[in-house]
């Protein structure tokens, strides 16, 4: 029996006209060539040298050699039928040591953009996917307000090189991770465990986003947005005030501290109260929130799982942010370290994340209901890690990932049918890659990478996704049936 996602892709009017199908990667995770072509350390290069910070002592030196194998990877994208490729530029490659623009680094991205356009694939560029130059971290990193202004200089360098061909610009990917996981939990680079620095990082990244949107728009950019990783916050017992407050606090730190300043131009009052002890009011200067709340052309939504939350002790569940390394870390839920995550008994991915496809539908509808100024939405990341292997027939049969992707695509379809303005879906990830503190131990790709030979093999999930794209495209461009 055909899977529901294949069926819905062939229905009349299933997908909006121009619905965009793509896949995504991040520079630090795939490029390799970590010190080639003038590139210098990012915070992740430096973090990987800390004993115990990355599982198995893995590093980013080779990653999956996308820097050297980029034309081959674009050919795979074309074979899959991708309409768009979401990639990030590396700040540490574009401005090594954050000194001046590096022509060699910019040339790589220029060649990538040309390869994509020649293949009929839309470039979708993310300026920041966590690879801050280590030289800036040594000046305080995102806890230093000046970093926001350095980000605008970097964004201008990239726009000067690529703005004639790239139309879609994302400022930040998942600032939750590069602030709370990087500066509070210490799970991500730079590995600091300083709640006040994490709160400052949140605000300074917001400021950098707003400054960059205004600057690039003044230079002619027309499609500007940001990508946030968002979750549903579900109280275990909706009648229990303890669970309700835990869910409120989780929602504040996971979602509203990021989305409200950007879409409402203000931090939620309860968030300000919760984070006052960590100096949030001290870092907000006059005019900041007006800059941060500058209108967007789209909002990217990354979603992998939603969360059942409790304020009571719980031994079963996990928030999914513990990472894969041996180095001691702290909680990212600053001021709310007591919140817990009970298990619902759902299937789990290799990341120990619960699988609940309908959560994506609920999230998309919630955004439309709660944010009157919500711009068009794109699912900029959605995918799953599983422990797949190469079979004796040379193929990679990954039924769990295939099911995950198809079920979530069906949930996006349901959300659209119920009024959500979703205009594209990007599966994470195109390639198996460096999965942050997990090193190379977790595989998210719809294309397998052999980490010894770097050979690429399209998995069954990749073939299934290509089938959905082909069916949707055929339906969208089929002539209307003749009237009787």
ROPADREN-858362 format. One record per atom (N, C-alpha, C): x, y, z; residue in one letter. Coordinates in steps of 0.001 Angstrom, whole numbers, plus 500000, padded with zeros to 6 digits. Layout:
<pts>
XYZa...
</pts>
This chain:
<pts>
500855498796500000x500000500000500000x500880501239500000x500632502209499127x501466503414499104x501366504162500423x502489504743500832x502471505540502053x501654506800501847x501059507277502940x500154508427502850x500814509631502194x502119509860502475x502778511036501906x502832510949500384x503012509715499858x502989509581498412x501582509854497870x500585509378498592x499216509596498144x498869511077498141x499216511784499241x498846513191499317x499604514014498290x500814513609497961x501583514358496977x500949514292495602x500103513273495383x499486513136494066x498060513680494027x497549514143495166x496203514695495180x496167516028494446x495020516352493850x494845517675493260x494987518734494340x495790519737494071x495926520861494990x496591520530496306x497355519446496365x497964519050497628x498911520111498154x499798520577497317x500820521523497744x500589522876497080x500817523953497810x500643525278497217x501544525448495994x501107526260495084x501913526561493900x503272527098494342x504324526525493791x505668526974494129x506223526406495418x505526525443496042x506028524849497282x507444524330497034x508344524647497974x509771524405497776x510209523158498533x510858522241497822x511393521020498426x512912521111498438x513507520911499604x514954521036499671x515566520138500719x516852520328500913x517589519668501987x518633520651502490x519220520350503642x520066521330504315x521322520684504884x522354521519505030x523581521155505758x524074522406506479x525192522263507190x525865523400507816x527349523307507534x527982524455507347x529388524497506934x530286523678507848x530198523916509152x531104523243510077x530928521733510047x529731521280509734x529440519853509791x529867519091508539x529985519776507412x530228519041506166x531492519451505428x531950520687505597x532979521182504687x534317520495504840x534798520307506059x536178519890506228x537103521028505836x538328520679505368x539302521711504983x539352522786506067x539449522337507303x539223523235508433x540275524328508558x541440524128507933x542456525178507951x543069525356506567x542273525078505532x542710525266504154x542132526562503604x542758527071502555x542235528241501863x542139529471502737x543006529552503739x543030530729504598x542136530646505821x541307529586505926x540415529481507081x541219529290508369x540737529922509435x541329529752510759x540282529172511709x540660529012512951x539794528361513924x538433529044514061x537393528213514083x536108528639514633x536060528142516074x534998528535516792x534871528050518162x534759526531518200x534223525933517131x534111524480517124x535451523802516887x536324524372516082x537672523816515940x538384523829517284x538258524944518001x538906525066519302x538252524141520326x536928524068520322x536200523235521274x536577521763521110x536774521332519858x537104519930519601x538457519532520181x539291520499520504x540592520184521110x540513520047522627x539372520367523227x539205520211524670x538968518735524969x539777518122525814x539576516690526106x538165516411526608x537521515416525986x536189515008526406x535054515825525851x535347516866525067x534273517728524568x533481517078523443x534144516280522606x533504515633521463x533661514126521605x532590513396521377x532636511938521477x533753511373520600x534474510425521144x535548509719520439x536701510624520035x536752511847520571x537825512766520196x537754513221518758x536559513151518137x536408513544516733x536644515044516568x536984515422515332x537199516848515035x536618517171513669x536782518431513269x536166518917512030x537152518983510863x538321518406511033x539376518575510031x538924518175508631x538328516987508506x537858516513507206x536349516632507059x535622516557508185x534163516481508135x533772515459507066x533026515841506025x532727514896504955x533218515421503607x534205516311503675x534920516803502477x534012517495501459x532981518165501941x532128518909501011x532907520028500327x533887520596500997x534698521666500412x535385521176499140x535850519932499157x536556519376497996x535629518639497035x534506518135497532x533619517306496725x532315518010496377x532313519316496496x531081520073496300x530385519807494966x531095519764493823x530373519496492566x529670518146492561x530307517125493159x529671515811493259x528399515896494103x528472516644495200x527307516761496080x526164517498495390x526482518477494570x525428519171493828x524794518230492809x525591517364492200x525024516381491263x524038515451491987x524366515083493227x523451514245494007x522156515017494295x522277516285494638x521089517107494870x520193517121493631x520809517278492482x520033517311491239x519372515959490989x520105514873491280x519537513534491107x518315513338492005x518371513890493200x517248513784494127x516069514675493726x516323515633492855x515265516540492423x515047517714493350x516050518042494170x515877519138495119x515612520448494395x514661521209494931x514417522544494396x515297523587495041x515822523275496239x516645524251496954x517634523517497849x518767524164498071x519785523654498990x520060524740500009x519813524417501264x520066525348502364x521444525031502947x522343525985502847x523718525804503315x524099527016504149x525167526888504910x525661528041505656x527061528404505178x527356529681505277x528719530144505069x529428530172506416x530712529875506406x531498529850507635x532131531210507872x531756531852508969x532350533137509340x533869532995509439x534330531873509965x535769531672510134x536489531434508808x535743531095507760x536361530964506432x536274532283505668x535174532996505850x534981534260505139x535843535372505739x535945535405507056x536749536409507759x537629535707508790x538707535047508348x539563534329509291x540052535261510399x539883534817511638x540258535674512751x539433536937512828x538364537022512058x537516538206511918x538333539455511610x539279539304510693x540098540464510327x539579541123509061x539622540410507958x539201540977506672x538656539854505809x537935540233504763x537346539235503878x538435538397503215x538198537101503146x539127536135502569x538626535746501181x539304536207500156x538849535985498776x538746534501498449x539659533688498976x539623532249498685x538387531608499296x538077531969500528x536886531424501161x535616531848500445x535521533103500087x534342533583499369x534220532937497995x535348532639497379x535313532006496065x534686530619496140x534937529894497236x534290528579497379x532776528724497350x532250529671498102x530799529832498146x530259530369496826x531040531169496132x530626531652494824x530529530493493834x531496529594493885x531450528425493003x530277527515493360x530010527368494658x528864526565495089x527566527153494543x527396528449494673x526178529098494186x526037528901492680x527129529057491941x527064528860490489x526703527416490137x527284526448490848x526944525041490603x525456524799490854x524937525355491921x523523525179492236x522637525785491156x522928527009490775x522106527666489762x522170526934488434x523358526438488080x523485525673486836x522656524392486879x522471523849488092x521686522618488255x520202522911488458x519827524187488428x518432524552488637x517982524455490084x518909524635491017x518631524515492454x518778525883493098x517784526289493868x517790527603494510x518738527618495700x519713528537495734x520573528651496921x519810529322498065x519896528742499259x519244529300500450x520328529430501508x520777530643501756x522006530861502513x521717531224503965x522419530559504883x522390530885506306x523735531483506691x523697532648507305x524939533339507652x525597532779508908x524800532314509861x525412531843511106x524821530514511544x525632529475511403x525288528157511923x526384527734512888x526680528666513837x527419528375515073x528943528438514965x529518528811513812x530984528762513700x531601530156513843x531420530750515024x532039532033515352x533554531909515274x534252532885514680x535720532849514730x536210532803516177x537135531909516468x537657531779517821x538266533089518314x538811533869517393x539391535155517788x538344536060518427x537092535994517967x536041536803518577x535603536223519912x535604534912520032x535275534313521330x536285534754522390x537522534891521996x538549535309522954x538384536763523375x537495537497522679x537153538862523088x535806538907523799x535289537747524155x534019537667524862x532931536952524106x533124536749522806x532138536032522011x530794536737522003x529723535957522031x528386536545521966x527977537209523273x528736537026524317x528471537784525543x528929539234525416x529703539534524392x530220540875524111x529328541533523053x528728542656523378x527817543342522457x528489543686521127x529768543931521141x530455544313519912x530391543224518847x530226541964519266x530154540871518295x528984541062517342x527904541664517812x526755541922516928x527156542815515760x527981543797516026x528421544703514960x529440544022514039x530252543144514604x531177542392513752x530392541469512814x529253540958513287x528427540098512448x527925540852511221x527579542103511375x527096542896510240x528212543067509210x529433543262509666x530561543367508727x530715542075507926x530620540952508641x530701539647507974x529562539473506975x528327539815507384x527187539689506485x527379540542505234x527935541730505400x528194542592504245x529209541974503298x530241541329503843x531227540665502990x530570539579502139x529711538778502771x529056537690502044x528094538258500997x527353539284501373x526404539864500418x527128540488499228x528260541130499475x529014541738498370x529448540693497365x529769539483497853x530239538429496961x529111537658496302x527971537505496983x526944536590496508x525576537225496282x525415538473496683x524104539100496625x523525539254495238x524366539152494211x523860539241492842x523176537951492405x523384536856493170x522831535552492769x522005534874493856x522224535221495109x521479534605496211x520328535518496598x519124534958496647x517929535736496966x517456535530498403x517713534362498991x517169534010500298x518284533999501340x518094534828502370x519126535054503390x518550534777504773x519134533821505459x518798533534506847x519925534062507714x519594534853508715x520638535415509571x521228534355510496x520383533757511340x520849532799512347x520089531493512229x520795530419512512x520171529119512689x520172528772514172x518987528547514716x518824528049516076x519663528784517120x519378530058517361x520121530766518400x519967530136519781x518936529344520010x518832528582521259x520115527795521515x520605527132520470x521773526255520643x523054527044520847x523245528100520064x524510528835520165x524534529779521353x523420529926522062x523419530729523291x523312529817524509x522182529143524669x521947528362525881x522773527079525936x522947526383524815x523777525188524835x525262525522524826x525619526674524233x527022527046524134x527563527805525327x526707528626525950x527189529508527016x526633529155528399x525552528355528476x524999527961529774x525299526491530067x524939525608529125x525133524176529353x526576523739529133x527253524386528188x528606523957527843x528644522721526981x527483522285526468x527419521112525597x527958521439524209x527713522664523764x528179523126522459x529296524156522644x530023524378521582x531059525411521608x530420526763521888x531085527615522644x532466527509523142x532631526709524424x531551526112524920x531672525243526077x531632525946527417x531122527170527444x531050527907528705x529797527508529492x529876527629530795x528765527295531679x528502528494532589x528044529586531929x527879530872532583x526505531437532213x525504531262533079x524151531701532734x524045533165532343x524784534061532991x524702535474532617x525247535692531203x526297534997530865x526840535103529508x525846534555528490x525117533495528860x524126532918527942x523001533900527663x522528534596528698x521463535582528509x521960536735527649x523181537197527899x523747538245527052x523868537760525610x524247536489525423x524380535934524067x523041535920523350x521972535554524065x520644535574523452x520354536965522897x520531537970523731x520160539324523307x521084539837522203x522357539577522307x523290540103521298x523107539403519958x522710538123519965x522397537478518694x521116538051518091x520129538329518940x518935539010518436x519309540356517800x520159541102518481x520559542413517969x521297542263516642x522205541300516578x522938541059515334x521989540713514199x520986539904514502x519976539560513498x519281540810512970x518776541635513870x518054542826513435x518927543794512665x520140544012513141x521070544901512440x521363544390511038x521582543071510917x521916542504509611x520727542568508657x519509542297509159x518325542390508293x518201543803507741x518327544789508595x518213546172508140x519310546526507145x520525546091507412x521645546410506525x521479545748505162x521178544438505147x521054543742503865x519839544224503082x518767544552503793x517597545093503091x517933546428502436x518744547242503102x519134548532502523x519984548348501279x520607547172501153x521443546884499993x520680546152498889x519414545883499111x518599545290498046x518138543878498287x518526543236499396x518051541877499669x516542541904499908x515842540929499338x514375540943499371x513761539805500175x514505538746500442x513968537602501176x514862537355502383x514467537920503527x515286537886504732x514509537261505878x515169536361506609x514494535709507722x515477535128508717x514961534368509632x515743533694510664x515144532312510848x515948531366511337x515476530017511624x515565529751513121x514456529327513706x514381528995515124x514006527525515288x514607526872516289x514171525512516614x513113525597517702x511906525179517355x510734525383518193x510116524046518571x509481524020519733x508884522786520232x507546523092520877x506700522083520963x505502522179521788x505884521904523237x505319522667524144x505550522469525568x504267521929526180x504279520651526537x503057519951526927x503155519572528406x502326520155529280x502376519772530692x501918518324530875x502649517588531688x502266516188531891x500845516086532452x500543516925533436x499203516948534018x498666518371533922x497794518645532953x497289520015532765x496506520553533956x496163519697534907x495445520160536095x496385520429537269x497674520160537070x498664520316538137x499392521652537971x499244522594538908x499930523891538775x501445523762538654x502029522745539257x503482522550539174x503891522204537743x503138521301537119x503441520935535732x503136522090534777x502073522812535040x501741523954534183x502840525003534221x503381525275535403x504432526285535493x505723525783534865x506017524492535000x507199523935534336x507081524070532826x505890523786532290x505679523919530848x505798525374530409x505316526293531244x505445527721530924x506920528119530850x507708527668531825x509122528045531860x509902527413530713x509584526159530388x510220525533529228x509872526295527953x508596526626527778x508159527364526592x508867528713526502x509100529334527637x509790530617527658x511215530484527145x511947529477527624x513362529338527264x513571528688525901x512674527793525517x512822527118524229x512273527948523076x511176528649523322x510450529302522237x510357530814522377x509701531291523433x509254532687523452x510368533697523646x511467533325524328x512568534282524475x513213534571523119x512982533707522147x513520533902520801x512480534508519857x511297533932519824x510339534355518802x509656535674519149x509419535948520432x508670537164520779x509425538455520459x510696538595520795x511389539830520405x511418540035518891x511502538934518150x511610539030516694x510268539372516052x509182538772516536x507875538997515924x507010540013516662x507274540247517940x506486541213518701x507287542448519102x508601542395518964x509434543519519369x509521543691520870x509327542605521636x509388542683523093x509620541290523663x510365541235524765x510479539977525506x509206539771526328x508747538537526488x507593538295527354x507893538740528785x506887539265529454x507083539751530816x507524538636531752x506958537433531595x507369536352532495x508809535933532228x509256536031530975x510644535725530644x511585536735531300x511240538012531214x512057539041531858x512147538795533357x511028538407533969x511044538143535410x511905536919535735x511763535858534951x512529534638535203x514029534861535043x514408535688534069x515829535853533741x516443537115534340x515687537837535127x516225539065535713x517463538786536559x517475537658537256x518622537318538094x519894537108537274x519743536888535962x520896536674535089x521206537907534237x520598539048534579x520985540304533970x520371540623532631x519198540056532331x518645540305531001x518318541779530790x517829542470531819x517490543889531634x518749544740531467x519866544258531956x521107545033531877x521666545111530464x521362544120529628x521951544091528284x521062544747527237x519822545064527590x518899545681526638x519091547192526668x519489547751525540x519696549196525448x518549549851524666x518331551146524874x517263551838524151x517385551632522639x516287551312522008x516258551116520560x516535549699520114x517067548860521008x517412547488520610x516203546721520093x515108546763520830x513966545917520474x513288546379519188x513390547643518881x512878548108517595x513705547524516452x515013547482516653x515890546869515644x515611545375515520x515507544703516668x515302543253516669x513974542889516020x512952543720516213x511621543417515695x511374543888514278x512422544207513544x512226544626512151x511512543525511371x510568543861510495x509764542833509820x510605541842509019x510120540608508962x510787539541508224x509970539144506998x510654538526506052x509987538011504862x509607536545505026x510266535839505950x509921534446506244x510473534082507609x509908533021508176x510428532421509399x510728530964509121x511965530558509370x512331529154509268x512026528436510574x511408527273510470x511067526466511637x511833525149511557x512676524903512548x513334523604512689x512598522818513764x512263521582513467x511501520785514430x511882519319514298x512271518723515425x512638517313515471x511757516508516421x511275517158517473x510453516472518471x509747517541519294x508697517132520012x508103518036520992x508350517464522382x507854518136523427x508315517818524768x507170517760525771x507075516639526470x506224516525527645x507042517005528840x506453517917529622x507221518622530649x506544518475532005x507365518361533037x506849518278534398x507731519096535333x507152519505536449x507923520162537502x508257519224538634x507933517938538473x508205516930539501x509420516092539108x510119515524540048x511276514672539727x510871513536538798x511753513200537890x511449512190536870x512757511555536427x512829510226536455x514061509525536089x514043508983534668x512852508854534075x512747508182532774x513178509037531598x512761510289531575x512867511098530364x514179511832530233x514293512555529124x515485513344528818x515079514529527967x515791515647528128x515495516803527283x516213516722525946x517029515707525748x517706515522524468x518888516426524237x519347517147525267x520430518108525090x521691517748525884x521795516509526328x522944516139527152x524220515982526348x524104515774525039x525289515633524197x525906514255524313x526992514067523578x527582512740523508x528940512611524128x529418513640524811x530792513643525292x530873513313526777x532111513174527270x532351512815528668x532544514029529564x532764515169528983x533063516366529759x531843516786530582x532017517151531857x530874517589532660x530218518828532056x528889518826532072x528129519954531536x527081520381532555x526369521464532218x525332521990533090x523989521975532370x522937522383533060x521624522462532447x521528523718531584x520852523579530446x520589524760529610x519350525512530102x518587524915531027x517326525522531495x517623526418532697x518328527506532426x518819528361533502x517663528944534311x517780528828535617x516719529260536501x515561528291536586x515580527265535755x514509526256535729x515105524862535648x516182524668536364x516898523393536293x516072522221536822x514966522521537508x514150521469538096x513166520845537108x512966521442535949x511985520873535030x512469519524534511x511529518604534311x511861517257533857x511026516911532624x511393515811531988x510814515449530693x510376513985530721x509185513710531266x508704512327531354x508559511693529971x508749510405529923x508553509673528677x507069509445528428x506677509526527151x505299509185526765x505217507773526186x506338507064526196x506342505718525647x506326505669524134x506677506791523484x506693506851522023x507991506256521485x508007505885520189x509271505463519581x510304506581519684x511569506210519679x512637507191519805x513673507001518703x514310508115518325x515394508073517350x516701507717518056x517772507611517293x519082507327517883x519582508465518755x518969509656518646x519292510773519529x518490510712520832x517673509667520989x516789509502522146x515689510556522159x515299511033520974x514210511991520840x512936511233520480x511835511597521159x510560510957520869x510062511327519468x509401510396518832x508859510596517488x507362510851517604x506936512048517214x505518512421517292x505202513360516134x504976512830514935x504798513692513760x503697514725513899x502626514393514596x501517515346514703x501919516580515502x502990516477516265x503471517650516979x503859518779516046x504365518445514861x504733519482513900x503489520216513406x502427519488513141x501172520130512722x500692521097513812x500682520632515039x500199521469516144x501051522717516301x502366522569516168x503263523711516298x502982524751515220x502845524325513986x502619525264512887x501301526008513066x500286525330513528x499001525991513751x499083526954514932x499803526579515975x499959527473517121x500619528777516710x501646528698515886x502343529914515461x501381530867514771x500552530327513887x499594531176513188x498544531778514104x498169531039515130x497141531521516053x497675532593516993x498931532487517413x499449533349518473x500232534558517985x500655534563516716x501497535653516232x500853536295515010x500142537396515209x499429538038514094x500351538514512981x501607538825513303x502536539307512276x503392538183511705x502969536944511905x503757535806511433x503957535866509927x505210535844509466x505452535805508014x505277534384507491x505391534172506188x505343532810505653x506369531904506326x506006530628506481x506848529652507168x507508528700506181x508723528303506512x509417527222505820x509922526255506883x509714524957506669x510332523963507543x511775523842507070x512689524470507797x514069524537507323x514934523373507808x514449522627508812x515084521365509196x514033520449509792x514073519202509362x513280518143509961x513885516827509522x514222515969510460x514845514710510102x515142513896511348x515879512808511172x516110511899512289x517411511138512106x518059510853513235x519246509998513246x518834508571513595x519345507639512826x519185506215513129x520496505509512817x520656504320513390x521926503593513246x521884502707512012x521769503324510835x521674502548509611x523052502088509145x523060501032508346x524303500446507839x524139500111506365x525257499846505703x525225499408504305x524906497913504273x523885497542503519x523484496141503412x524374495397502433x524200494098502397x525022493270501507x524784493613500047x523633494212499740x523354494597498355x523928495974498014x524656496577498958x525273497877498722x524356499051498983x523093498770499322x522130499843499584x522064500131501081x521446501248501409x521214501603502811x519711501618503023x519209500571503670x517782500446503939x517520501054505320x516851502168505339x516616502900506591x515119503154506760x514353502106507027x512894502248507075x512417503224508143x513117503305509270x512654504211510331x512781505666509901x513900506026509293x514063507401508828x513081507695507688x512913506744506792x511958506922505698x510564507217506248x510143506417507232x508826506629507840x508752507986508526x509821508351509236x509863509630509938x509648510788508955x510392510783507867x510303511886506904x508919511930506260x508420510789505826x507129510774505154x506000511168506098x506065510716507340x505013511070508293x505035512564508610x506210513148508697x506275514582508981x505856515417507773x506157514943506578x505654515632505389x504126515612505387x503544514478505758x502086514398505827x501530515361506865x502258515552507978x501806516499508994x501873517938508486x502885518245507689x502949519573507073x501750519774506158x501419518754505385x500233518822504505x498970519086505321x498826518389506458x497653518602507307x497604520045507819x498765520570508226x498805521946508729x498404522939507645x498885522723506430x498510523604505325x497006523546505085x496460522341505096x495010522182504887x494208522912505955x494805523053507145x494106523709508248x494475525182508382x495163525718507381x495368527154507325x496769527663507551x497733526795507842x499102527251508060x499722527666506723x500421528803506735x501062529318505520x502488528790505451x502610527521505063x503911526864504946x504252526759503469x505454527220503109x505785527318501681x506966526461501260x507506525660502180x508609524803501790x509005523868502909x509731522799502531x510183521773503475x511603521374503097x512512521441504074x513902521026503881x514198519870504837x514566518730504301x514900517602505150x516324517783505686x516519517453506955x517856517417507552x518241515950507724x519343515591507155x520295516418506433x520565515756505098x521128516527504189x521515515927502923x522509514796503149x523535515057503947x524646514122504132x524818513748505595x525222512522505863x525755512209507180x526907513168507460x527094513554508722x528092514596508966x528529514623510425x529295515649510763x529772515881512124x528617516393512966x528126515576513878x526942515923514665x527353516518516020x528083517630515935x528437518439517094x529098517592518188x528609517621519426x529329516912520492x529278515397520322x528417514917519432x528369513489519142x529421513075518112x530155514032517551x531127513692516524x530451513030515339x531042511914514893x530491511214513735x529654510003514156x529174510022515401x528449508886515936x526968508865515636x526418509954515094x524990510009514790x524797510410513334x524025509611512612x523836509823511176x522422510339510897x522341511554510355x521069512174509993x520819512174508486x521801511816507686x521716512054506248x520701511179505536x520150511720504444x519424510886503484x520407510348502449x521660510792502561x522771510258501776x523840509808502761x524217508550502686x525239508021503589x526625508451503126x527491508761504092x528892509038503808x529742507996504525x530587507306503779x531579506410504369x532707507282504909x532940507250506209x533882508188506813x535337507825506563x535585506689505908x536958506344505500x537220506754504053x536309506371503155x536504506669501727x535766507936501287x534811508402502083x533939509544501775x533006509285500598x532830508008500261x531873507645499221x530468507996499671x529663508505498746x528278508852499004x527352507758498463x526320507409499251x525306506444498825x523943506974499216x523059507163498251x521709507617498567x520984506502499306x520442506827500474x519707505853501275x518292505686500736x517608504666501233x516215504487500848x515391505732501173x515700506381502298x514969507597502661x515177508686501622x516377508762501059x516637509736500005x515844509422498753x515783508149498395x514990507762497222x513500508034497461x513028507763498690x511622508026498990x511324509524498914x512230510331499441x512032511782499393x512036512269497945x512945511737497140x512966512098495721x511642511734495056x511051510600495475x509765510203494910x508655511171495268x508658511652496517x507659512633496920x507810513907496099x509054514353495943x509304515583495180x508825515425493739x509172514297493144x508785514077491747x507262514024491601x506594513333492528x505139513226492446x504466514572492649x504965515331493636x504377516642493895x504580517578492718x505781517537492132x506074518407491001x505220518031489795x505066516739489552x504261516285488418x502811516719488585x502294516584489829x500909516970490072x500727518474489893x501746519234490396x501634520690490341x501632521205488903x502359520505488033x502507521007486682x501655520246485655x500808519328486145x499919518622485217x498812519557484734x498425519439483488x497319520290483009x496019519909483703x495185520882483923x493890520629484552x493061519718483649x492292518819484252x491446517939483420x490408518754482650x490140518297481428x489146518998480592x487772518884481223x487021519978481192x485670519941481742x484770519116480851x483775518519481466x482861517651480701x481992518469479775x
</pts>
